[in-house]
């Protein structure tokens, strides 16, 4: 019987083996780590359970099963939340960043990367720091900030080489550096880094790294016009993807090759794979590619179907609910950070009770602001809450319009009364807000009268009350882009201190997200309106196209093709039921002189009147078609006998005895009618029409304006 100690050692050894084999065969590593989790639970080995689940999350990331990975990592993050900081916490946060980045959720990805990097540096863990820095470089790369990403990777490359990090990390950094050069158009340098990365990947048997590098080399050859070489690299990459079950990259290759080769089947493969790996990003891209393809080929029905599917996924990816989830996570982080800062506040002679009041206030503000998508309501709530804990005689929220180089006060209060919004220059010397935004830092002024000239040229005066004597201004950033500022002012000197700076900076962080939420909501509403309008227009266009394809444009009658299809279907039905059908071929007598005498405009109107008379002469179950010029076809289905077909034809001739009134003219129109019947004439639909035409022609050669049945010669 194995002792608990031996069992624990066995689990540790197995987990080391699993980690080393994970990249080469993530599916096998996933199965093995699940077994280790079960064994750890039986042994009551807590670290074994957590490590096994962590390894499972990485395997799932490599296998593109990202939602499952995020679910496991979130569970682990909750387990470690109340424990002392350790390398495990940092690894979990970094893995969450990778998973969200692959899901296309840039906001969550950057949040977890930043948090992981901060903790790595605080703990002095260089290897963790380098790993996170590589992932953050990938974040910049995926967001098309190529220059920043390149500088990031080149600096990281030097650190990785000097610190003798693992060849696996070095291979990834080399590949990422190559991608930066590729995006910046330096193909020769890109190829050099790709090949060096591939050699390392082969050396360590990293199938995932090598498959991605082969894809990069394929895209590089395609860019150079070396299409045969590109295809070879793509095939090698696909083969590796299938071996290691890397469906995410396989899907990406199909999308790229579909665009390169204009091959519909590649897009269809990508669509199926995206469903299999539950990647909404790839599904959306495949739908867009398919829609574009079908639009070019004129298949508007399919084009619209895929456009609609793609739009629904895109809307889901950008949903307000997803944004709120991110904001709530950031809110929790800020509150947690403030709690940890309680000791700092103590050392600054600030009572713990007061610091908790700040945290509670911040929590209340974030809850109330995220409960609304209306910017005006959000800013009013912020002002009302701030006033509960500090003196604020003036409150301003400023938006930065970079295009017009102005600052707009979108919300302002003075002594509790709201002031009308207004704009002014964004010059750094024009206002405290302008200085704070341009210098990207907070500005605390304890005595405005004596200090303002250090920052601005002329003191601005707002409102009608007493002048403010101290102020605090904090810039508002959203994803590192300065979008505005928040300012509080007091009628007293020295009203604000460091704790107010910390509070206002945290508030600015939340405020930027809430405001962006509101703006995005408005954009989504407008996008929905545009999409629905385009959908209606496309449906109308499709309806018009279908109408043109099946009907005669002049008379509105069906065309020859549609009648032919109806005839074929009716013949089959007639044969089964033992009934009779008749085809009437009608040609107007002496129609050309009408055109010559009265003009084609009058002639067209005559044809329209004739078409109406023909439709009124038959039943709703019968079909009338214009097949060209002055020729018409009528399908009588069913008729009791040939004599009934003659009676209908005589009725039509009788209707035509009266002159047709067109404008000031009275025009007489005669017609010759040829009839064929089925199944008496046991033949094809085409031959039935020919037979009726032949019968009509015989009448035409005689006295015209009459009726004749087809007769076999």
N, C-alpha and C positions, 0 to 999 in steps of 0.2 A: 504493500500500500504506500502511495506517494505521500510524504509529509507535506503540510501546508507550506513550509519554507521551500521545499523542492519545487512544489507546484508554482509558487510565486516566481522563483528563479526561471523556471521553464517559460512562464508567460512573458517575463522581461526579455529573455533571449529571442522568443518568437516575435515579439513586437519590434525588436531591432531588425530582425530579418525581413519582416513585412515592410517596414519603412524603406529599407534598402531596395526592395524589389518592386515598390509601388509604381514607380514611373514606367518601368519596363512592362508590367502586367497589372494594371489597376484593378481589373475584374477579379483576378485570383487573389490579389491583396485584400480586396473588399471581403471576399468570402472568408479568408483566413482571419481577418480582424474581427469579423462577426463571431467566429468560433472563440477567439480569445476573450471577447466581451462576455460570452456565456460562461467560459471557464473561470473568469475573474469574479463573476457574480457568485458562482458556486463556492469559490474560495474566500469570498468577502474581501477581495483585493480591490479597494476603491480606486487607487491610481491606475491599476490595470483596466478597470472599467472605463475611466475617463480617457486614457490614452487610446484604447481600442476604438472608442467612439470618435475621437479626434482623427484617427487614421482613416476611419470609414468616411468621414466628411471629405478628406482630401481625395480619396479614391473616387467618391461621387463627383467631385469637381472635375477630376481628370476624365471621368466618363460622361460629363456634361449633364449629370442629373443634379442640377444646381439647386432646385427647390428642396430636395431631400437633404442636401448638404447644409443649406441655410437653417433648416429645421433642427438638425443635430447640433450645429454650432450655437444657435440661440439657446438651446437647452443647456449646453456646457457653460455658456456665458452666465446664465442665471445661477448655475451651481457654484461658480467661482466668484460671484459678485461680492459676497460677504467675507471672502477669504483674503489674507494678505497678498500683496502684489507678488506675482511669480512669473517665470518665463512662460508657463502654461497660459496665463491670462493673455499675454502678448501674442502668443501663437494663435489663439482663438480669434482675437480681433483682426489679426493679419489675414487669416483664412476667410473671415467674413468679408473683408475688403475684396479679396480675390473673387469670391463667389458672386458678390453684388456687381463687381466690374464685368464679369462674364455674362451676367444677366442684363447688362446694359443700364443698371441703376447707378449712375455716376455719383449722385448725391450721397447715397449710403456707402459706396465704395470709398470715396474720399474721406468721409467721416471716420470709418474704421481704420483706414491707413494712417490718418493723422494721429488718432488715439494710440495706435500700436507703436508708431514712431516715437511719440512723446514718452511712453512708458519704457520703451527700449533704451532711450537715452538716459532716463532717470535711473534705470537699473544698471547702466553701464554694460549692456549686452551688445557687443559690436556685431556679432553674427546676425542677431535678430534685426538690428538696425539696418544692416546691408540688405537683408532679405526684403524688409519693408520698403526701403528706398528703391529697390528694383521694381517692386510692384507699383509704387507711386510714379516712377518713370513711365511704366506701362499705362498708368492712368492719363498722364499728360499726352502720351502718344495716341491713345485711343480718342482723346479729345482734340486732336489735331494741333496741339501746341508743340510742333516738331523741334523748333530751336531750343526751347526750354528742356524738352525731353532729351535731346542730344547732349546738351551740356550736363544734364543730370547723369546720363549713362557714362559719359567719358570720365567724369569725376568718380563715379562709382566703380568704374573699371580699374582705375588706379588703386583705389582702396581694396578692391577684391583681390587683385594680384599681390599687393604688398602684404595683405593679411593672410595669404595662403588659404583662402576660402575654398569650399568644395568645387570640384570641376563642374558639377551640375549647375551651380549658381553662375559660375563664370561663363558657361555655355549660353545660358539664358541672357546674360548681360551683353555678350558679344552679338547675339542675334538681335536683341532690341536696339543696339547701336547701329547695326546694319539696316534695320527698318527705318531708323531716323534718317540716315543718309539716303535711303531709297525714296522716302517721302520728300526729301529736299532736292532730289534730282541728281545726286552724286552716285551714279550707278556703279562705277568702278570700285569706290570705297565700300559701297554696300555689299558688293559681291565678295570682297576680301573678308569682311567681317562675317558674312553668312558662311563662307567656306570654312573659316577658322572655327566657328561655332559648331558646324556640322561634324568636323573632325573630332571635337571634344565629345559631342553627343554620341558618336559611334563608339568612341573609346570607353565610355561609361555605360553603353548599351541603353541609352535613353530614347526609347521609341517615340515618346511624345515630343521631346525636343526636336529630334531629327525629322519627324513628319512635318512639323511646323516650319522648320528651316527649308525643307524641300519645297513646300508651298511658296515660301518667300522667294526661293531661287526661280521657281516657275514664273511667278509674277514679274521678276526682274528680267528674265529672258523674253517674256511677252512684251515688256516695255521696250526692249532693244530690237524688237521685230524678229527675234529668233523663235518662231512659233513651234517648230518641230522640237527644239530643245525644251521649250516651256511645257509642251504636252508630256514629254518624257518625265520631267520633274513632277508634274501633277499625278501621273500614273504611279510613280514610286511613292509619293506621299499618300495617295489613296490606298495603296496596297498596305502600307504601314498602319494607316488608320484602321483598316479592317482587322489587322492582326491584333491591335491593342484596343479595339472597340472605341476609337475616338470619333464618335459620330458628329460631335460639334465641328471639328475641323473638316470632316468629310462633307458636311453640309455647306460650309464656307467655300470649299473648292468647287462644288457643283454650281453654286451661285456665280462664282468668278468665271468658270468655264462656259456657263450658259451665256454670259454677257460677251465673252471673247469669241465664241463660236456661233452666236445667235441660234443656240440650240434649245428648243423648247423642252426636250426631255431632261436636260440638266436642271432646269428650274423645277420641273415636276419632282425629280428625285430629291432636290433640296427641300421642297414643301413637305414631302412624306417624312423625311428625316427630322425636320423641325417639329413635326407633330410627335414623333417618337421620343425625342429628347425634351419635349415640352419647352422649346425655345421660342418665345413670342417674338423676339427680335428677328430671328432668322425667318420665322413664318411670315412676318410682316414684309420683309425684304423679298421673299419668294413671291408673295402675292402681288407686290408692286411690279416685279419683273414680268410675271405672267400677264398681268393686266396690260402692261405696255406692249408686250408681244401680240396679244390678241387685238389690241387697238390698231396696231400697224397692219394686221392681216384683215381688218374689217369685221372681225367677230365681236361686235360691240356688247352682245349679251354676256359672253364670257369675260370680256374686259371689265364690264361693270361688276360682275360677280366677284372677281378677284380684288378689284378696287375697293369694294364694299367690305370684304373680309379683312383686307389689309388695314383699312381705316379703323375698323372696330378694334383691332389689336393695338394699333397706334394710340387710339384714344385710351385704351386700358393701361398701356405703358405710361401714359402721361396723366393718369387719373389723379384727382385731388386726394383720394384716399391714400394712394401710395406716398404722396408728398407729406400728408399728415403723419403717416407712420414714421417717416424720417424725422419730422420736426419733434414728435413726441420723444424719440430716442435722444435727440439733442437736448431737449428740455431736461430729461432725466440726468443726462451727463452734467449739465450746468448746475443742477440742484445738488448733485453728488459732489461736484467740485467745490461748491460753496460750503457744503457741510465740512469738507476736509479743511477748508480755509478758516474754520471756526477757531482753530488754535492760533492761526496768524492774527485774527482779530483780537484774541485775548492778549497777545503780546503787544498789541498796539493800544492797550487799555480800553478796548471796546467790550462791553458786556456781552456775554454769550446770548443773553436774551435778545439784545438788539440785532445781532447777526442772524439769529433764527427768524426774527421779524422780517429782515431783508429777504431771506430765502422763501419765507411764506408768501411775501408780497410778490416776489418774482414768479413763484409757482402760480399764484392767483392770476397774475397778468397773462402768463402764457396760456393758461387754460381758457381764459375769456377771449383772448385774441384769436386763438386757433378755433374757437367755436363759431367764428364768423368769417365770411369771405368778402365782407364789405370794408374797404380801406378806411372810410370815414368813421365807421363804427369802431373799428380796431383802435384807431388813434385816440378817439374820445375815451375809450375804456382805459387806455394806457395813462392818459392824463389824470383821470379820476382816481386811479390806484396809486399813482406816484404821490399825489397830494395827501394820501393817508399817512405817509411816514416822513415826509420832508417838506420844507417850505419851497414852493415853486410859484413865484409870482408871474413868471413868463415861461411858456412852454412852446417850443417850435420844432416841427419836423420838416426837414428840407429834402427835396428830391433834386438830383443833379441831372440836368439835361445837357449831355456832352455835345450833342449836335449843335444846339443853339448857344452853348457856352453860358448857360444861365443856371441859377439856383431858384427853385420855386418852393416857397413855404406853402405846403399843402394843408397843414393844420397848425393853428396858433391860438394860444389862450393868454390873456393878460388879466390877472386878478379874477380868475374864474370865468371871464367873458371871452367868447370866441371872437377872433379877428378875421377879417376877410383875407383869403389867400392872395399873395402877390409874388412877383419875381424880381430878381436883381442879378447883377453880374456874378460869374463864378470866379472872378480874379482872386488870387490868394490874399491880396491886400484890401479886398473890398468888404470882407465880413469875417467874423470868427468861424462861421461854418465853412466859408471858402478856404480859410487857412487850414482848418482841420481836415477837410477833404483832400486838398492838394498835398498836404504833408502826411496824410494817412495816419494820424495820431490824435489822441484826445487833447483837449486844450482846457486847462483849469486856470481861471483867473479869479484871484481872491479880492482884488481891488481894481475894478474896471477903469475908474477915473485915472488912476496913476499907471496902469499897465497896458491899456489898450494899444498905445502907440508902438509897442514892441511887435505887434502882430498885424495891425491894420492901419491904413492911412487916415481914416476919418471915422469917428464913432457914429454908428447908425442909431436912430431913434425910432422905435415902433410904438404905436398906440398913443394914448393920452395920459396915462398914469405917471407916477414917479419913476425916475430912471432906475434901472437895475444897477447894483453895485458889485455883484459877483456873478460868475457864470461858469458853466461846465458844458463843453461841447464834445460829442463823441461821433466819429464817422460811422456810417452804416455800410457794411460790406455784404455783398452776396456773391459767394464763390470767388472771393478775392477781387471782386470788382467793386469800386466805390460807387454806391448808388445814391448816397445822400448823407444826412447827419441828423442827430437829435440833440437839442440844446435845452438846458434848464437854466433859469436866471432867478436871482433873489434880490430884494431891495436892501439886504444886509451884506456887509463885507464878510469875507471868510465863511460863507454859508456852506461850502462844499469841501469835502476832504477825500482821502484815498478810497474809503469804503464806498463813497458815492460814485467814484470812477469805476470801481469793479462792478458795482450794480448796473450802472448805465451801459457799460460795455456788454454785459450779459444780456441786458434788455435789447440793445441794438442788434445783437446776434439773432435773437428771437424775432425782433421786429422785421428784420430784412426778409426772413422766411415767410412771415405772415403776409407782408406786403406782396412778396413775389407770388405767394399762393393766390392772393386776390387778383393780381394781374393775370396770372395764368388761367384762372377761372374765367375771366372776361375773354381772354384769347380763345379758350376752348369753346365758349358759347358762340363766339363769332365764327370759329372754324366749323362748328356744327351747323350753323346757319348756311355757310358757304357750301359745305358738303351736301346738305339736304337740297339746296338750290341746284347744285350741279347734278345731283342724282335725279331730280325732277326733269331737268333739261335733257339728261342722257336718256331717260325713259321715254320722253317725248320724241327724241331723235330716233330711238330704236323703233318706236311705234310708227313713225313716218317712214323709216327705211323699210319696215315690214309691209307697210301699205303700198309703197312704190314697187316692192318686189313681187307683190301678188295681185295688184289691181291696175287697171288701165287709168292713166292719169287724167284723161279727158272726160270719160263717162262715169268713172267710179265703179265700173263693172269689173269682175275678176278677169284675169288674163288667160291666155291659152294654156300656160303651164298648169295653173291651178285647176282649170276645168279638166285637163287631161288626167291629173291625179284623182279628181273626183270621179271621173268616168271609170278609171281602172278599179277604184274601190267599189263603185256601184255595180260594175259587171260581176265582181266576185259575190257581192250580196245578192244580186238578181239571180245568179246561178244557184245559190244555196236555197233561195226562197221559191224558186220556180216562177219568177215574175218576168215582166218585159220592160225594157227601157228603150228610149228613142233619142237619136241625135238629130237636131235640126241645124243644117248649115244654111245661113241666110246671107244673101248678097243684095245690096240695094241696087235697083235698076237705074241706069243713067245718072249716077251720082256725080260724075266728073263735070257735066254741064252745069250742075248747081254751083260747084266751086268756081267754074270759069265765069258764070254769069253774075253771081252775087258776091264772090270772094270767099277765101278760106275761113274767115271769121264767122260768116253766116253758115258755111258748110259745117264747121265744128258745132255750132248751136243746133243744126239739124240732127247731127249724130247724137247729141245729148238728148234731144226730144225722142228720137227713135229708141235709144237705150231705155228711157223711162217707160215708153209704151210697151216694149218687150217685157220688162220686169213686171208691169201691171197685168200682162196677159197670161202669166203663168203662176203656178202655185209657189208657196214659200219653200217647198221641198225640191223644187226645180232650180236649175242654175243657168244664168245667162252670162256670157262672156263676149267681150270684143276681142277679136284675134288680129285686128289690123285693118287700116283703111276703112272701108265701108262693109266689112265682113263681121258676122256675129255667129256664135254657136250657142245652142240651147240644149241642155240635157234634161229630158223629161224622165223622171224616175220616181215611182214606176208608172207605166200606163197599162191599161187592161189589154189593149190590142193595137194593131196598126191603125185601125179606124179612129181610135181616140187621139193618136198622134196627129192624124189628118185634121180632126176637129179643132185641136189647139192651133194648128197652122192656119186653118181657115179663119179662126178668131183673130189671129195676128194680122192676116191680110185685110180683114174687115176694119180693124182699128186703123189701118193705114189708108183707108179710102178717103178719109177727111184730110184736107190740106193742113199743113203744119204752119202755124202763124209764127213768124220770126220778124220782130220789129214791124215794119210796114209791108212785109212781103207775105204772100200766101204761096206755099211751095208744096207741090204734090210729090210724094215719094212712093215708088212701088218697090216690090222686092220679090226675089226668086228664092224659093225654099226647097232644099233637098233633104230627104229623110232617110236615115238608116236605122235599123232596129236590131236588138239583141235579146235573146240568143238566136233568133232566126238566122242572122248572119253570124255564124259561129267563128269569130275572128278576134283580132286584137283591138285595143282601144284606138290605136293609130289608124288601123284600117277602117274602123267604123267611121271615123272623121273623114277619111279619104272617100269612102263610099257615099257619105252624105254630100260631100263636095261634088262628086261625080254626078249625083242625081240633080243637084242644083244647076250644074253646068248645062245639063240637058235641057232644063227649063229655060235657061238663059239663052240658049241657041234657038229656042222656039219663039213663043209669044211673050216671054217674060211674065212677071207678076203672077206667078202660079206656084203650084206645089207638085213635087214628084218624089216617088220612092225609088230607092236604089234597086236596079234590076241587073241580075247577072247576065252577061252577054255570052 
